[in-house]
Amino acid sequence: MPKLTGWWKNRSSAGKVELYTRGSFHLFVLLEITSFGMAPVASAAGRTSFVVPVSLFFLLCAHAVLCGVLNSKALHWVVGRRERPTRLAVTTAAATAAGALGVLILRVTGHIVEPAVAPTLVAGLTWFASGSLVLCLRSVRRMWWVPSAAALATGLAVLAVGMPATKALGYAVGVLLGSLFFCATCGFSAWLLTTVYELDRSREVQARLAVAEERLRFGRDLHDVMGRNLAVIALKSELAVQLARRERPEAVEQMIEVQRIAQESQREVRDVVRGYREADLAVELEGARGVLSAAGMDCRVDFGAPGPELPSEVQSALGWVVREATTNVLRHGDAQRCLIRLTALEGGAVTLVVENDGAPQTPAGPPGSGLAGLRERLAALDGTLQAGLVGDGRFRLRAQIPGRRLEELEVRA
């Protein structure tokens, strides 16, 4: 069963919307054939010749397939995977015009006897072609020209074959109303698909910007710490070289000063890195709630009493667990709900659980270094980390630190 449903669950939100949209347009092919292509076949009952009805049926089938191919390629263009299918769109418009004109000629010459068959076929050809052509346009203003042009061309074609003006008006109004509906439906589908993909790309860009901003902050901190000290080291080293060349004893004093500044710089860099690696648990929990809620997820955080009372080492380790889990929820799967619970167990142990739905049934690739790094941080506190699927597309990450280790840290503090 997971293999049967994985093709849907493993897709992103944008991928699901695209799959649903493509399926809807594929159904249009069957809808055109069954709803409009069967009209000439049904009218052939009692006739001696089936050449014209069968030919018209295959005409509708070929037109439906042509519109289906245009829909598929146009959707690829909408999401930015290929160029606009201009030639195929022109071919579809020309084939539609030729088919509709042929139906009208057969009606005037008496080869189509039933009065409802010709309007039905013309409507099927123009309506579905109008919807397919709209998918190849970006401007809404240009989309509105498609049904108007289809109605005008149909009315003129009816007049050209010798039908009365009342017939031409009826054909034009019918084509206009049906084409407006199909154009609005197809145009909205293209707009929705484009919007969903833009939101998906915006979320990726936002995550990258957050990482870049953090790197810039860390780079500024290192520059502030090391810039002045390295400049002093360079000057004093140059002075020591000059003094040594002159065999002055002050060169030793300058090198001792360089050694002191280097050791101080090393200590300051360690302090910066230590501050960068430490994470406040309360801040991380509230930050996870805000980020996941902003991403459209229902995030619930159960932040119990033990949080503020935990030693700083434990808060830092669990804070990194929250940070890494939040990143994984945003990056992998398609979660709608997420639960983050911090609880104190019997014996003084502390457990942090992060659980979300929408997890892919199959791993996207080899495990990264994120979970391995968390296990190393927790191992320093005798803690454990468990991560994996728990059924129904839910992924659970569970970190636990034993009570005896917490007591040792509290006594040391």
C-alpha positions in Angstrom: 0.0 0.0 0.0 2.8 2.6 0.7 4.1 2.0 -2.8 0.6 2.6 -4.3 0.1 5.8 -2.3 3.7 7.1 -2.4 3.3 8.6 -5.8 0.9 11.1 -4.2 2.2 11.5 -0.7 5.8 12.0 -1.8 4.9 15.0 -3.9 5.1 18.6 -2.8 2.0 20.8 -2.6 2.9 22.3 -5.9 3.4 18.9 -7.4 0.0 17.7 -6.1 -1.8 20.7 -7.6 -0.1 20.2 -10.9 -1.0 16.5 -10.9 -4.6 17.3 -10.2 -4.7 20.0 -12.9 -3.2 17.7 -15.5 -5.7 15.0 -14.6 -8.6 17.4 -15.0 -7.4 18.4 -18.5 -6.9 14.8 -19.5 -10.5 14.2 -18.6 -11.4 17.0 -21.0 -10.4 14.7 -23.8 -12.9 12.0 -22.7 -15.5 14.7 -22.1 -15.2 16.1 -25.6 -15.4 12.6 -27.2 -18.3 11.3 -25.1 -20.4 14.5 -24.9 -20.0 15.9 -28.4 -18.4 13.1 -30.5 -21.2 10.7 -30.0 -23.8 13.1 -31.4 -23.2 12.2 -35.1 -23.1 8.5 -34.2 -26.4 8.7 -32.4 -27.9 10.5 -35.4 -26.9 7.7 -37.8 -29.6 5.4 -36.6 -31.8 4.4 -39.5 -29.5 5.7 -42.2 -28.0 3.6 -44.9 -24.6 5.3 -45.1 -22.4 5.7 -42.0 -19.5 7.4 -43.7 -20.3 11.0 -42.7 -21.3 10.1 -39.0 -18.2 8.0 -38.5 -16.0 10.6 -40.1 -17.4 13.3 -37.9 -16.8 11.0 -34.8 -13.2 10.5 -35.7 -12.9 14.2 -36.4 -14.0 15.0 -32.8 -11.6 12.3 -31.5 -8.6 13.7 -33.3 -9.5 17.2 -32.2 -9.8 16.1 -28.6 -6.4 14.4 -28.7 -4.9 17.5 -30.3 -6.3 19.7 -27.6 -5.1 17.3 -24.9 -1.5 17.4 -26.3 -1.7 21.2 -26.4 -2.9 21.3 -22.8 -0.1 19.1 -21.6 2.7 21.1 -23.3 1.0 24.4 -22.3 1.1 23.4 -18.7 4.8 22.6 -19.0 5.2 26.2 -20.3 3.1 27.6 -17.4 5.4 26.0 -14.8 8.5 27.1 -16.7 9.8 23.7 -18.0 9.7 24.5 -21.7 9.0 27.2 -24.3 5.5 28.3 -25.3 4.0 25.8 -27.7 3.1 28.5 -30.3 3.2 26.3 -33.4 1.0 23.7 -31.8 -1.4 26.4 -30.7 -1.6 27.8 -34.2 -2.2 24.3 -35.6 -5.0 23.7 -33.1 -6.7 26.9 -34.0 -6.4 26.2 -37.7 -7.7 22.6 -37.3 -10.6 23.9 -35.2 -11.6 26.5 -37.8 -11.4 23.9 -40.6 -13.4 21.4 -38.7 -16.1 23.8 -37.8 -16.3 25.1 -41.3 -16.5 21.5 -42.7 -19.4 20.7 -40.3 -21.3 23.8 -41.5 -20.8 22.9 -45.1 -22.0 19.4 -44.5 -25.1 20.8 -42.8 -25.9 23.2 -45.7 -25.3 20.4 -48.3 -27.7 18.1 -46.5 -25.2 15.5 -45.4 -26.1 16.3 -41.8 -29.8 15.8 -41.4 -30.4 16.2 -37.7 -30.7 19.9 -36.9 -28.9 19.6 -33.5 -25.8 17.7 -34.7 -24.1 20.7 -36.4 -24.5 23.1 -33.5 -23.3 20.4 -31.1 -20.2 19.6 -33.1 -19.3 23.3 -33.7 -19.7 24.0 -30.0 -17.5 21.1 -29.0 -14.8 22.1 -31.4 -14.7 25.8 -30.4 -15.2 25.4 -26.7 -12.4 23.0 -26.0 -10.1 24.7 -28.4 -10.7 28.1 -26.8 -9.8 26.7 -23.3 -6.6 25.1 -24.7 -5.5 28.3 -26.4 -6.0 30.3 -23.2 -3.4 28.2 -21.5 -0.8 29.6 -23.9 -1.5 33.2 -22.8 -0.3 35.1 -19.8 -2.2 38.3 -20.1 -5.8 38.2 -18.9 -6.7 40.9 -21.4 -5.6 38.7 -24.2 -7.5 35.7 -22.8 -10.7 37.6 -23.1 -10.1 38.0 -26.9 -10.2 34.2 -27.4 -14.0 33.6 -26.8 -14.8 36.9 -28.7 -12.7 35.9 -31.7 -14.2 32.4 -31.7 -17.8 33.7 -31.6 -17.1 36.3 -34.3 -15.4 33.7 -36.6 -18.2 31.2 -36.1 -20.9 33.8 -36.9 -19.1 34.9 -40.1 -18.6 31.3 -41.1 -22.3 30.6 -40.7 -23.1 33.6 -42.9 -20.5 32.5 -45.4 -22.1 29.1 -46.0 -25.4 30.7 -46.8 -27.3 30.3 -43.5 -29.7 33.1 -42.3 -28.5 35.8 -39.9 -30.6 34.5 -37.1 -28.8 31.2 -37.3 -25.5 33.0 -37.4 -26.4 35.0 -34.3 -27.5 31.8 -32.5 -24.2 30.1 -33.3 -22.2 33.1 -32.2 -24.0 33.5 -28.9 -23.7 29.8 -28.1 -20.0 29.7 -28.9 -19.4 32.9 -26.9 -21.1 31.7 -23.7 -19.5 28.2 -23.8 -16.0 29.6 -24.7 -16.3 32.1 -21.9 -16.9 29.3 -19.4 -14.0 27.2 -20.7 -11.6 30.1 -21.0 -12.4 31.2 -17.4 -11.9 27.7 -16.1 -8.6 27.0 -17.9 -7.3 30.5 -17.2 -8.0 30.1 -13.5 -6.3 26.7 -13.5 -3.2 28.1 -15.1 -3.1 31.1 -12.6 -3.6 28.8 -9.6 -0.7 26.5 -10.8 1.6 29.4 -11.4 0.8 30.9 -8.0 1.4 27.6 -6.1 4.8 27.2 -7.7 5.7 30.8 -7.0 4.8 30.3 -3.3 6.9 27.1 -3.3 9.9 28.8 -4.8 9.4 31.8 -2.4 9.6 29.4 0.6 12.9 27.9 -0.7 14.3 31.4 -1.2 13.3 32.4 2.2 15.0 29.4 3.8 18.2 30.2 1.8 18.1 33.8 2.8 17.8 32.8 6.4 20.9 30.6 6.1 22.8 33.3 4.3 21.9 35.9 6.9 23.1 33.6 9.7 26.4 33.1 7.8 26.8 36.8 7.4 26.2 37.4 11.1 28.8 34.8 12.0 31.2 36.3 9.5 30.8 39.8 11.0 31.4 38.4 14.5 34.6 36.7 13.4 35.7 39.9 11.6 35.1 42.0 14.7 37.1 39.6 16.8 39.9 38.8 14.5 40.3 42.0 12.4 42.0 44.2 15.1 44.1 41.4 16.6 45.4 40.2 13.3 46.4 43.7 12.3 48.2 44.1 15.7 50.0 40.7 15.2 51.1 41.8 11.7 52.5 45.1 12.9 54.3 43.6 15.9 55.7 40.7 13.8 57.1 43.2 11.3 58.6 45.2 14.2 60.1 42.1 15.7 61.7 41.2 12.3 63.3 44.7 12.1 64.6 44.5 15.6 65.9 41.0 15.1 67.8 42.1 12.0 69.4 44.8 14.2 70.1 42.2 16.9 68.1 44.2 19.4 66.9 42.3 22.5 63.5 44.0 22.2 62.6 41.6 19.4 62.0 38.8 22.0 59.6 41.0 23.9 57.7 41.8 20.7 57.3 38.1 19.8 56.2 37.4 23.4 53.5 40.0 22.9 52.6 38.5 19.5 52.2 35.1 21.2 49.9 36.6 23.9 47.7 38.3 21.3 47.5 35.1 19.3 46.4 33.1 22.4 43.9 35.8 23.3 42.5 35.7 19.7 42.2 32.0 19.9 40.2 32.3 23.1 37.9 34.9 21.7 37.2 32.8 18.6 36.3 29.9 20.8 33.9 32.2 22.7 32.3 33.3 19.4 31.9 29.8 18.1 30.6 28.6 21.5 28.0 31.4 21.5 27.1 30.6 17.9 26.6 26.9 18.7 24.6 27.4 21.9 20.8 27.6 21.4 18.3 28.8 23.9 15.5 26.3 24.2 12.6 28.7 24.9 13.7 30.9 22.0 13.9 27.9 19.6 10.5 26.6 20.6 8.8 30.0 20.0 10.8 30.4 16.8 9.7 27.0 15.5 6.1 27.8 16.3 6.4 31.1 14.3 8.2 29.7 11.3 5.9 26.6 10.9 2.8 28.7 11.4 4.1 31.2 8.8 4.5 28.2 6.4 0.8 27.4 6.7 1.1 24.5 9.2 -0.9 23.9 12.3 2.0 23.9 14.9 1.3 23.1 18.5 4.0 23.5 21.1 3.6 22.0 24.6 6.2 23.8 26.6 6.1 22.5 30.1 7.6 23.7 33.3 11.0 21.9 33.1 12.2 24.2 30.3 13.4 27.2 32.1 14.8 25.1 35.0 17.0 23.0 32.8 20.8 23.5 32.8 22.2 25.6 30.0 24.0 22.6 28.4 20.7 20.7 28.2 18.8 23.7 26.9 21.4 24.2 24.2 21.3 20.5 23.1 17.5 20.4 23.0 17.4 23.8 21.3 19.5 22.4 18.5 17.1 19.4 18.2 14.2 21.8 17.8 16.1 23.8 15.2 17.1 20.8 13.1 13.7 19.2 13.4 12.0 22.5 12.2 14.4 22.6 9.2 13.6 19.0 8.3 9.8 19.6 8.5 10.1 22.6 6.1 12.5 20.9 3.7 11.1 17.4 3.5 7.6 16.1 3.0 4.4 18.1 2.9 3.4 18.6 6.5 0.1 20.2 7.6 0.3 19.6 11.3 3.3 19.5 13.7 3.5 18.8 17.4 6.5 19.8 19.6 6.2 18.5 23.2 8.7 18.9 26.0 7.9 16.7 29.0 9.6 15.5 32.3 9.4 11.8 32.8 9.6 9.8 36.0 13.1 9.7 37.4 13.8 13.3 36.3 14.4 12.5 32.6 13.5 15.1 30.0 12.0 14.1 26.6 11.5 16.3 23.6 9.2 15.0 20.8 8.8 16.6 17.4 6.1 14.9 15.3 4.7 15.9 11.9 2.5 14.4 9.2 3.0 14.5 5.5 6.4 12.6 5.7 7.5 10.8 2.5 7.1 7.0 2.7 10.5 6.4 1.1 13.6 8.3 2.1 14.7 11.1 -0.3 18.3 10.0 -0.1 21.1 9.0 2.3 20.9 10.5 5.8 22.6 13.8 6.2 24.9 15.1 8.9 22.1 16.9 10.8 20.9 13.9 12.8 24.4 12.6 13.3 25.4 16.0 14.7 22.4 15.9 17.1 23.3 12.5 18.3 26.8 13.7 19.0 25.5 16.6 21.1 23.1 14.4 23.0 25.7 11.7 23.5 27.9 14.2 25.4 25.0 14.4 27.9 24.3 10.6 27.8 21.2 11.4 25.8 19.6 9.4 23.0 17.9 10.4 19.7 15.3 8.3 17.8 13.9 9.3 14.4 11.7 7.6 11.9 8.3 6.9 10.5 5.5 5.9 12.9 2.7 5.2 10.4 0.1 7.1 8.6 2.7 9.4 7.0 3.9 10.7 10.4 7.5 11.3 11.2 8.7 11.4 14.9 11.9 12.7 16.3 12.4 11.9 20.0 15.3 13.1 22.1 15.8 12.1 25.7 18.3 13.0 28.4 18.4 10.8 31.6 17.6 12.3 35.0 21.0 11.3 36.5 22.8 13.4 34.0 20.6 16.4 34.8 21.3 16.0 38.5 25.1 15.9 37.8 24.8 19.1 35.8 22.7 20.8 38.5 25.2 19.9 41.2 28.1 21.2 39.1 26.3 24.4 38.5 
